[in-house]
Amino acid sequence: MIRSEKITKSYGTLEVLKGVDIEIPKGEIVSIVGASGAGKTTFLQILGTLGKPDSGKVWIDDIDLNSLSERDLARFRNKKIGFVFQFHHLLPEFTAIENVCIPALINKQSKKIAENKARELLTFLGLDHRLKHKPDELSGGEQQRVAVARALINNPLVIFADEPSGNLDSVNKQELHNLFFSLRDMFNQTFVIVTHDMTLAEMSDRKLQMHDGRMVL
């Protein structure tokens, strides 16, 4: 599902990624661990099309991302990729269901279809009683579940998560971790998770470690 070859990235004289290769099959949950500054988030952003490498290539679902125009890349990102971040990035002026609908509306779904799918997802995630609540009316765990629903609304092939449980207490962390595996088992989605949480990392199908801009075998 995901393959990268010789990914490099520098910021000025700072060499962040030094030729990173990876292969991840469909339906696998992979965690990437390593010290702060190892290049994990930069690599995740490049895999997720949020950043561009200085050199190297990324394929998702056999599509060479380097070959896509900016417009096609944005369309691919919207349809095929979901993101969950440490900070949920919900829009404060919108309700839970409105936040979840946004990627579907960008994907030109009708409002009715988007709302029905958002309601289904939020109900599945135990938030059917929170549909009309705004982010500041939700707990941290609820906000992150809304963010997960938003990531799922377009039925993406891949979910990229960057410290998804970093701001959650131990109970909500465990619930979120279990949710990822339930989603994988139900929809055969591929998950790539950058985390400092070793409990989550050890639960994953495979744990990869980055050190000084390289993948450590």
C-alpha positions as CSV (number, residue, x, y, z in Angstrom):
1,M,0.0,0.0,0.0
2,I,2.9,2.4,0.8
3,R,6.4,2.4,-0.5
4,S,9.2,5.0,-0.2
5,E,12.6,4.9,-1.7
6,K,15.6,7.0,-0.6
7,I,13.6,9.9,0.9
8,T,15.8,12.8,1.8
9,K,14.9,16.2,3.4
10,S,17.0,19.1,4.7
11,Y,16.1,22.4,6.2
12,G,19.0,24.7,5.4
13,T,22.2,22.8,6.6
14,L,20.2,20.5,8.8
15,E,19.8,17.1,7.2
16,V,16.6,15.7,8.7
17,L,16.0,12.6,6.5
18,K,19.0,10.7,5.0
19,G,17.5,8.2,2.5
20,V,14.6,6.5,4.1
21,D,13.1,3.4,2.6
22,I,9.8,1.7,3.7
23,E,7.3,-0.8,2.5
24,I,3.9,-1.2,4.3
25,P,1.3,-3.7,3.0
26,K,-2.4,-3.1,3.0
27,G,-4.1,-3.5,6.3
28,E,-1.0,-3.3,8.4
29,I,-0.7,-1.1,11.5
30,V,2.8,0.3,11.7
31,S,4.2,2.5,14.5
32,I,7.3,4.7,14.0
33,V,9.2,5.4,17.2
34,G,12.4,7.3,18.0
35,A,13.7,10.3,20.0
36,S,12.5,13.8,19.3
37,G,14.4,15.1,16.3
38,A,14.9,11.7,14.7
39,G,12.8,12.8,11.6
40,K,9.6,10.8,12.4
41,T,7.1,13.6,11.8
42,T,8.9,15.0,8.8
43,F,8.8,11.5,7.2
44,L,5.1,11.0,8.1
45,Q,4.3,14.4,6.5
46,I,6.1,13.4,3.3
47,L,4.3,10.0,3.2
48,G,1.0,11.8,3.7
49,T,1.7,14.3,0.9
50,L,1.8,17.3,3.4
51,G,5.5,17.8,2.6
52,K,7.8,17.2,-0.3
53,P,11.1,15.3,-0.2
54,D,14.3,16.9,-1.6
55,S,14.8,13.6,-3.4
56,G,13.3,10.1,-3.4
57,K,9.9,8.8,-4.3
58,V,6.7,7.7,-2.5
59,W,4.0,5.4,-3.9
60,I,0.6,4.9,-2.3
61,D,-1.7,2.2,-3.8
62,D,0.8,2.0,-6.7
63,I,0.4,5.7,-7.5
64,D,3.7,7.6,-7.9
65,L,3.0,10.7,-5.9
66,N,5.8,12.6,-7.6
67,S,3.9,12.2,-10.9
68,L,0.8,14.1,-9.7
69,S,0.1,17.8,-10.2
70,E,-0.7,19.9,-7.2
71,R,-4.4,19.7,-8.0
72,D,-4.4,15.9,-8.5
73,L,-2.3,15.5,-5.3
74,A,-4.8,17.5,-3.3
75,R,-7.6,15.4,-4.8
76,F,-5.7,12.2,-4.0
77,R,-5.1,13.4,-0.4
78,N,-8.7,14.2,0.2
79,K,-10.0,10.9,-1.2
80,K,-7.4,8.4,-0.2
81,I,-5.7,9.7,3.0
82,G,-7.0,10.4,6.5
83,F,-5.0,12.3,9.2
84,V,-5.2,12.2,13.0
85,F,-2.9,14.6,14.9
86,Q,-2.0,15.1,18.5
87,F,-3.9,18.4,18.5
88,H,-7.3,17.5,16.9
89,H,-7.5,20.7,14.8
90,L,-11.3,20.8,15.0
91,L,-12.8,24.1,13.8
92,P,-14.2,25.7,17.0
93,E,-17.2,27.4,15.4
94,F,-18.6,24.2,14.0
95,T,-20.4,21.3,15.7
96,A,-19.0,17.8,15.8
97,I,-21.1,16.6,12.8
98,E,-20.2,19.7,10.8
99,N,-16.4,19.2,11.5
100,V,-16.7,15.6,10.3
101,C,-18.6,16.6,7.2
102,I,-15.9,19.0,5.9
103,P,-13.7,16.6,4.0
104,A,-16.8,15.0,2.4
105,L,-18.1,18.4,1.3
106,I,-14.7,19.2,-0.2
107,N,-15.0,15.9,-2.0
108,K,-18.2,17.3,-3.5
109,Q,-20.5,14.9,-1.6
110,S,-24.0,16.3,-1.1
111,K,-24.7,17.8,2.3
112,K,-27.3,15.1,3.0
113,I,-25.0,12.2,2.2
114,A,-22.1,13.7,4.1
115,E,-24.3,14.3,7.2
116,N,-25.7,10.7,7.1
117,K,-22.1,9.3,6.9
118,A,-20.9,11.6,9.6
119,R,-23.8,10.6,11.8
120,E,-23.0,6.9,11.2
121,L,-19.4,7.4,12.1
122,L,-20.0,9.4,15.2
123,T,-22.6,6.9,16.4
124,F,-20.1,4.1,15.8
125,L,-17.6,6.1,17.9
126,G,-20.1,6.5,20.7
127,L,-20.8,10.2,20.1
128,D,-24.4,10.1,18.8
129,H,-25.4,12.3,21.8
130,R,-22.7,14.9,20.9
131,L,-23.5,15.6,17.3
132,K,-24.5,19.2,17.8
133,H,-21.8,20.0,20.4
134,K,-18.9,22.3,19.5
135,P,-15.4,21.3,20.4
136,D,-15.2,23.4,23.6
137,E,-18.2,21.4,24.8
138,L,-16.4,18.1,24.4
139,S,-13.8,16.3,26.5
140,G,-10.3,15.7,25.1
141,G,-11.2,12.0,24.3
142,E,-14.4,13.1,22.5
143,Q,-12.6,15.7,20.5
144,Q,-10.1,13.2,19.3
145,R,-12.8,10.7,18.3
146,V,-14.5,13.5,16.3
147,A,-11.1,14.0,14.6
148,V,-10.9,10.2,13.9
149,A,-14.4,10.3,12.3
150,R,-13.3,13.3,10.2
151,A,-10.3,11.2,9.0
152,L,-12.6,8.3,8.1
153,I,-15.5,10.1,6.3
154,N,-14.1,9.6,2.7
155,N,-13.2,5.9,3.3
156,P,-9.5,6.5,3.0
157,L,-7.0,3.8,2.1
158,V,-4.5,5.0,4.6
159,I,-4.7,6.8,8.0
160,F,-1.6,8.7,9.1
161,A,-1.5,9.6,12.8
162,D,1.0,11.8,14.5
163,E,1.1,11.4,18.3
164,P,-2.7,10.7,18.2
165,S,-2.9,9.9,22.0
166,G,-0.4,12.5,23.1
167,N,-2.9,14.7,24.9
168,L,-5.1,12.0,26.3
169,D,-5.4,10.4,29.7
170,S,-4.6,6.7,30.1
171,V,-8.3,5.6,29.7
172,N,-8.9,7.6,26.6
173,K,-5.5,6.5,25.2
174,Q,-6.4,2.9,25.5
175,E,-9.8,3.5,23.9
176,L,-8.2,5.3,21.0
177,H,-5.6,2.6,20.5
178,N,-8.2,-0.2,20.5
179,L,-10.3,1.9,18.1
180,F,-7.5,1.8,15.5
181,F,-7.4,-1.9,15.6
182,S,-11.1,-2.3,15.3
183,L,-11.2,0.0,12.3
184,R,-8.4,-2.0,10.7
185,D,-10.2,-5.3,11.3
186,M,-13.5,-3.9,9.9
187,F,-12.2,-1.9,6.9
188,N,-8.7,-3.3,6.2
189,Q,-7.3,0.2,6.3
190,T,-3.5,0.8,6.7
191,F,-2.3,2.8,9.6
192,V,1.0,4.6,10.0
193,I,1.4,6.0,13.5
194,V,4.2,8.2,14.9
195,T,4.2,7.8,18.7
196,H,6.2,8.1,21.8
197,D,3.7,5.8,23.5
198,M,5.4,2.5,23.8
199,T,2.2,0.7,24.7
200,L,0.7,1.7,21.4
201,A,3.9,0.9,19.6
202,E,4.1,-2.6,21.0
203,M,0.4,-3.2,20.1
204,S,1.2,-2.5,16.4
205,D,1.7,-5.2,13.9
206,R,5.2,-3.8,13.3
207,K,7.3,-1.2,15.2
208,L,9.9,0.7,13.2
209,Q,12.5,2.9,14.8
210,M,14.1,6.1,13.4
211,H,17.4,7.4,14.5
212,D,19.2,10.5,13.2
213,G,17.2,10.6,9.9
214,R,17.4,6.9,9.1
215,M,15.2,3.8,9.7
216,V,16.9,1.5,12.1
217,L,16.4,-2.2,11.4
